[in-house]
Amino acid sequence: MSRYADDMESRSYDIRPEDDNYGEELAEVARLFRSFSEVMDEFLQDHGYDGDIADAEGKAAFLKARFREAGIPAPRGMSSWFRGQSQVRRKTAYLICFAFHLNVKETEDFFRVACLGRGFDCHYIREAIYYYAFCSGLSFQEAQELIRRAPEDDKGPLDFESEEDILYTASIIDQIDRSRSPEELLDFFRANYAQFGYNNATAYRYIRSIWDSISRPEDGLAARERKLFLEEEDPYKGRSDWDIYLQILGIHADRTDAFGGDRSLKKILKNNAILHPMAEEAFPDREGINRMLRGVHVSHEKVRKAMILLTFYQFWVTRALAKGDGIYAAEGGDADRCQAEIDRYLVDSGYPELYPGNPYDWIFLHGIQDDYPLPTLRGFMNELFLVKQEEAAQSQIQSLEQ
């Protein structure tokens, strides 16, 4: 990892929930995550830029020259990338990778570090062609010609009950790797066109399986946690998805009611001093999880973030229940095992591993490093509420003084 990633990882275990100034430390961490412009500064220096790093126009000119050399139309407003713009679209990110002649691994790394998301989603025909182009050393123009000749895919819901075999991304990548010519690749797309009508099949199946293990009313992890840890009188009574979602995060419904009671945490998450905007974006919610359970298409970020949250909860509650002592404490090697399990689910589903430079991932790495991982995650959520409660109190005081 880079020095930046190492530093953010160190902060994930240097900061402890029992610290007197825990909230202030979390706010400081939220301010330390790099913006897209800062990542691009490092990227350009690694790829030959030797001008003034503070010169946005100079960096844009360097980029334009690389686009021109590669015969790629330069995106508009590139100088704005170095003036605080947080992200670029996936299409633009691919243009950057083509312009700098990156290989497959370098492109995956660029998306992971600069865009904080997954690289190639080969269940999209366009991105499958990009993957083939980077593997085969094709130019951007050659890739565009293949895209022009290929059928266009249109994403719909994933039918879990269909008897037709699901074409998983790993199988698509294997076929691309074995394609001996662009024509053979195009023939594969045409022959399997219907199978490109969905994506995230592996992730959705994992999420459905994990949610089932959590939510079953009689023997699910949430019900068993309620019995052992929360000592509820009727722990096995059926709960709504919203109730289970709040339980996972350690939030009482009364707290959400105080902020609107709309079965959403948006008012708590938005513009919160200890939650970076990239962590707030696509934060797992009840509606998003329900859509995934039904096979409905949602964004990559929603899928990845939901998978991390549900796997984290499943791992630590399973550990706690196995001990049967009502204590959530981790034991030797548990932290490494939890991270390995989350990473396995992510990689199997085509997503990048946990990365300490990702503001959302950092929250879970912070929890994993603590002696009490699940209470630490729930403590972080509690801090989010405290920030908003303090803001509301200050606003009320100011109103009274006016």
C-alpha positions in Angstrom: 0.0 0.0 0.0 1.0 3.7 -0.4 2.2 5.8 2.5 -1.3 7.4 2.5 -3.1 4.1 2.8 -0.7 3.0 5.5 -1.4 6.2 7.5 -5.2 5.8 7.2 -4.9 2.1 8.2 -2.8 3.2 11.3 -5.5 5.7 12.3 -8.2 2.9 12.1 -6.6 1.2 15.1 -5.0 4.2 16.9 -8.4 5.8 17.5 -10.4 4.1 20.2 -14.1 4.5 21.1 -13.1 5.0 24.8 -11.1 8.1 23.9 -12.5 11.2 25.6 -12.3 13.1 22.3 -13.5 10.2 20.1 -15.9 12.3 18.1 -13.3 14.9 17.4 -10.8 12.2 16.2 -13.4 10.8 13.9 -14.1 14.3 12.4 -10.3 14.7 11.9 -10.1 11.4 10.0 -13.1 12.4 7.8 -11.1 15.5 6.8 -8.0 13.5 6.0 -9.3 11.3 3.2 -7.9 12.3 -0.2 -10.0 14.0 -2.8 -10.0 12.9 -6.5 -7.8 15.9 -7.3 -5.2 14.8 -4.7 -5.1 11.3 -6.1 -4.7 12.6 -9.6 -1.8 14.8 -8.5 0.0 11.7 -7.4 -1.0 9.8 -10.5 0.3 12.5 -12.8 3.6 12.8 -11.0 4.0 9.0 -11.3 3.4 9.3 -15.0 5.8 12.0 -16.0 4.3 15.4 -14.9 7.2 17.5 -13.5 5.5 20.9 -13.4 4.0 22.9 -10.5 1.7 20.6 -8.6 -0.5 23.6 -7.6 -1.0 24.6 -11.3 -4.4 23.3 -12.3 -4.0 24.6 -15.8 -0.6 23.1 -16.2 -1.9 19.7 -15.1 -4.8 20.0 -17.5 -2.4 20.8 -20.3 -0.3 17.8 -19.5 -3.5 15.6 -19.6 -4.6 17.1 -22.9 -1.2 16.3 -24.4 -1.6 12.6 -23.3 -5.1 12.4 -24.7 -3.9 14.0 -28.0 -1.0 11.5 -28.3 -3.4 8.6 -27.8 -5.9 10.0 -30.3 -8.6 10.3 -27.7 -10.9 13.4 -27.5 -10.1 15.2 -24.2 -12.9 15.5 -21.7 -14.1 19.0 -21.1 -13.3 20.9 -17.9 -10.2 18.9 -16.9 -8.8 21.8 -14.9 -11.8 21.5 -12.6 -10.6 18.1 -11.6 -7.9 19.9 -9.6 -10.2 22.4 -8.0 -12.1 20.2 -5.6 -14.3 18.1 -7.9 -14.8 14.8 -6.0 -15.1 12.3 -8.8 -15.4 11.6 -12.5 -17.8 9.4 -14.3 -16.7 5.8 -15.1 -16.6 6.5 -18.8 -14.1 9.4 -18.2 -12.0 7.2 -15.9 -11.7 4.6 -18.7 -10.5 7.4 -21.0 -7.8 8.3 -18.6 -6.6 4.7 -18.4 -6.6 4.4 -22.2 -4.7 7.7 -22.5 -1.9 6.5 -20.2 -1.8 3.0 -21.7 -2.5 1.2 -18.4 -2.8 -2.5 -18.3 -5.6 -4.5 -16.6 -4.1 -4.5 -13.1 -3.2 -0.8 -13.3 -6.7 0.1 -14.5 -8.3 -1.9 -11.6 -6.0 -0.1 -9.2 -6.9 3.3 -10.7 -10.6 2.6 -10.1 -10.0 1.3 -6.6 -7.8 4.2 -5.5 -8.9 7.2 -7.6 -12.6 6.3 -8.0 -13.1 4.3 -4.8 -15.0 1.6 -6.7 -14.9 -1.5 -8.8 -13.1 -1.7 -12.1 -14.3 -3.7 -15.0 -17.9 -4.9 -14.7 -17.8 -7.4 -17.6 -21.6 -8.0 -17.4 -21.8 -4.8 -19.3 -20.8 -5.4 -22.9 -19.1 -2.1 -23.2 -16.9 -2.8 -20.1 -16.3 -6.4 -21.2 -14.9 -4.9 -24.5 -12.7 -2.5 -22.5 -11.4 -5.4 -20.5 -10.6 -7.2 -23.8 -8.9 -4.1 -25.1 -6.6 -3.6 -22.1 -5.7 -7.3 -22.1 -5.0 -7.3 -25.9 -3.3 -3.9 -26.1 -6.0 -2.4 -28.3 -6.3 1.3 -28.7 -9.3 3.3 -27.6 -10.3 3.7 -31.2 -10.2 -0.1 -31.8 -12.3 -0.6 -28.6 -14.9 1.9 -29.8 -15.2 0.1 -33.1 -15.9 -3.1 -31.3 -18.5 -1.4 -29.2 -20.2 0.0 -32.3 -20.5 -3.5 -33.7 -21.6 -5.2 -30.5 -25.2 -5.5 -29.3 -26.3 -3.0 -26.7 -27.3 -4.5 -23.3 -30.2 -3.3 -21.2 -30.2 -4.2 -17.5 -33.3 -5.6 -15.9 -34.0 -7.6 -12.7 -32.2 -10.8 -11.9 -34.7 -13.8 -12.0 -33.6 -16.0 -9.1 -36.2 -18.6 -10.0 -35.3 -19.0 -13.6 -34.3 -22.4 -14.7 -31.9 -20.9 -17.2 -28.2 -21.0 -16.1 -26.9 -17.7 -14.9 -23.8 -16.5 -16.7 -21.5 -15.3 -14.0 -18.9 -12.6 -14.5 -16.1 -15.1 -13.9 -17.3 -17.2 -16.8 -17.5 -14.1 -19.0 -13.9 -13.1 -18.1 -12.8 -16.7 -18.9 -14.4 -16.5 -22.3 -12.8 -13.1 -23.0 -9.4 -14.5 -22.0 -9.9 -17.4 -24.4 -11.1 -15.3 -27.3 -8.6 -15.5 -30.1 -10.0 -12.6 -32.1 -12.4 -9.6 -31.9 -14.8 -11.6 -34.1 -14.9 -14.5 -31.7 -15.6 -12.1 -28.9 -18.5 -10.5 -30.8 -19.9 -13.9 -31.6 -19.8 -14.7 -27.8 -21.8 -11.5 -27.0 -24.4 -12.3 -29.7 -24.8 -15.9 -28.6 -25.3 -15.0 -25.0 -27.0 -11.7 -25.4 -29.9 -12.5 -23.0 -27.4 -13.2 -20.2 -26.1 -9.7 -20.3 -29.6 -8.4 -19.2 -28.5 -8.4 -15.5 -25.4 -8.1 -13.4 -24.2 -8.6 -9.8 -25.6 -12.1 -9.8 -22.9 -13.5 -7.5 -23.2 -10.5 -5.1 -27.0 -10.7 -5.0 -26.9 -14.4 -4.2 -24.4 -13.8 -1.4 -26.6 -11.0 -0.1 -29.7 -13.1 -0.2 -28.0 -15.9 1.6 -26.5 -13.7 4.3 -29.7 -11.8 4.9 -31.6 -15.1 5.3 -29.1 -16.2 7.9 -29.7 -12.9 9.7 -33.4 -12.4 9.4 -35.0 -15.8 9.9 -37.6 -15.3 12.7 -36.9 -18.6 14.5 -33.2 -19.2 14.3 -31.8 -16.2 12.5 -28.7 -14.4 13.9 -30.7 -11.3 14.7 -33.3 -13.2 16.7 -30.6 -15.2 18.5 -28.7 -12.0 19.3 -31.9 -10.5 20.7 -32.3 -13.5 23.0 -28.7 -13.7 24.3 -27.6 -10.1 24.3 -30.7 -7.9 24.3 -32.8 -10.2 26.6 -36.0 -9.4 24.9 -39.1 -11.2 26.1 -40.2 -12.3 22.7 -36.9 -12.5 20.7 -38.3 -14.8 18.0 -41.3 -12.7 17.1 -41.0 -11.7 13.4 -39.4 -8.3 12.8 -39.7 -6.1 9.8 -36.7 -5.5 7.5 -36.4 -2.0 9.0 -36.3 -3.4 12.5 -33.5 -5.8 11.6 -31.6 -3.1 9.7 -31.7 -0.9 12.8 -30.6 -3.8 15.0 -27.6 -4.5 12.8 -26.5 -0.9 13.2 -27.4 -0.8 16.9 -30.0 2.0 16.6 -33.2 2.3 18.5 -36.3 3.3 16.5 -37.0 6.1 18.9 -33.8 7.8 17.8 -34.8 7.8 14.1 -38.3 9.0 15.0 -36.7 12.1 16.5 -35.2 12.9 13.1 -38.4 12.5 11.0 -39.3 8.9 11.4 -39.4 8.2 7.7 -37.6 4.8 7.9 -34.4 6.4 6.6 -31.1 7.6 8.1 -30.6 10.2 5.4 -31.1 13.2 7.8 -28.4 11.7 10.1 -25.9 10.8 7.4 -26.1 13.9 5.2 -23.5 16.6 5.9 -22.4 14.9 9.1 -19.0 16.1 10.3 -17.7 12.6 11.1 -18.9 10.9 7.9 -17.1 11.7 4.7 -19.4 12.4 1.7 -18.0 9.3 -0.2 -19.1 7.1 2.8 -22.5 8.8 3.0 -23.1 8.2 -0.7 -25.0 4.9 -1.3 -24.8 4.1 2.4 -26.8 0.8 2.9 -30.5 1.4 3.6 -33.6 -0.6 3.9 -34.9 0.1 0.5 -31.6 -0.7 -1.3 -31.3 -4.0 0.5 -34.9 -4.9 -0.4 -34.2 -4.2 -4.0 -31.2 -6.4 -4.0 -33.2 -9.2 -2.4 -35.7 -9.0 -5.2 -32.9 -9.0 -7.8 -33.6 -5.4 -8.9 -30.7 -3.5 -10.4 -29.0 -1.0 -8.1 -25.6 0.9 -8.3 -22.3 -0.8 -7.8 -21.7 1.2 -4.6 -25.0 0.1 -3.0 -24.2 -3.5 -3.6 -20.6 -3.4 -2.4 -21.4 -1.4 0.8 -24.4 -3.6 1.7 -22.2 -6.7 1.3 -19.6 -5.3 3.6 -22.1 -4.3 6.3 -24.0 -7.6 6.2 -20.9 -9.8 6.2 -19.4 -7.8 9.1 -22.5 -8.3 11.2 -22.8 -11.9 10.3 -19.2 -12.6 11.2 -19.2 -11.0 14.6 -22.6 -12.1 15.8 -21.8 -15.6 14.8 -18.6 -15.5 16.8 -20.4 -14.0 19.8 -23.2 -16.6 19.7 -20.7 -19.4 19.4 -19.1 -18.3 22.7 -22.6 -18.0 24.3 -21.4 -15.7 27.1 -23.1 -12.5 26.1 -19.9 -10.8 25.3 -19.0 -9.4 21.9 -15.2 -9.5 22.4 -12.9 -10.6 19.5 -10.3 -13.3 20.1 -6.8 -13.9 18.6 -6.9 -14.0 14.8 -10.6 -12.9 14.5 -9.7 -9.6 13.0 -7.7 -11.1 10.1 -10.4 -13.8 9.6 -13.1 -11.2 9.4 -11.3 -9.0 6.9 -10.4 -12.1 4.8 -14.0 -13.2 4.7 -15.3 -9.7 3.7 -12.5 -9.5 1.0 -13.4 -13.0 -0.3 -17.1 -12.1 -0.8 -16.0 -8.8 -2.5 -13.5 -10.4 -4.8 -15.8 -13.3 -5.7 -18.4 -10.7 -6.7 -16.0 -8.6 -8.8 -15.4 -5.8 -6.3 -12.1 -4.5 -4.8 -11.0 -5.6 -1.4 -11.3 -3.3 1.7 -9.1 -0.3 1.3 -8.2 2.0 4.2 -8.2 5.0 1.9 -11.9 4.5 1.2 -14.0 6.4 3.8 -16.7 3.8 4.0 -14.3 0.8 4.2 -12.3 2.7 6.9 -15.4 2.5 9.3 -15.3 -1.3 9.2 -11.5 -1.6 9.3 -11.7 0.7 12.4 -14.3 -1.7 13.9 -12.3 -4.9 13.0 -9.2 -3.5 14.8 -11.0 -3.0 18.1 -11.4 -5.6 20.8 -15.2 -5.2 20.5 -15.8 -4.8 16.7 -19.6 -4.9 16.5 -20.0 -2.5 19.5 -17.4 -0.2 17.9 -19.4 0.0 14.6 -22.6 0.7 16.6 -20.7 3.3 18.6 -19.7 5.0 15.4 -23.4 5.1 14.4 -24.2 6.5 17.8 -21.6 9.3 17.3 -23.4 10.2 14.0 -26.6 10.8 16.0 -24.7 12.8 18.7 -23.3 15.1 16.0 -26.8 15.9 14.7 -28.3 16.2 18.2 -25.6 18.8 19.1 -26.3 20.7 15.9 -30.0 20.7 16.6 -29.3 22.0 20.1 -27.0 24.7 18.9 -29.6 25.8 16.3 -32.2 26.0 19.0 -30.0 28.1 21.2 -29.3 30.5 18.4 -33.0 30.8 17.6 -33.7 31.7 21.2 -31.0 34.3 21.3 -32.2 36.1 18.3 
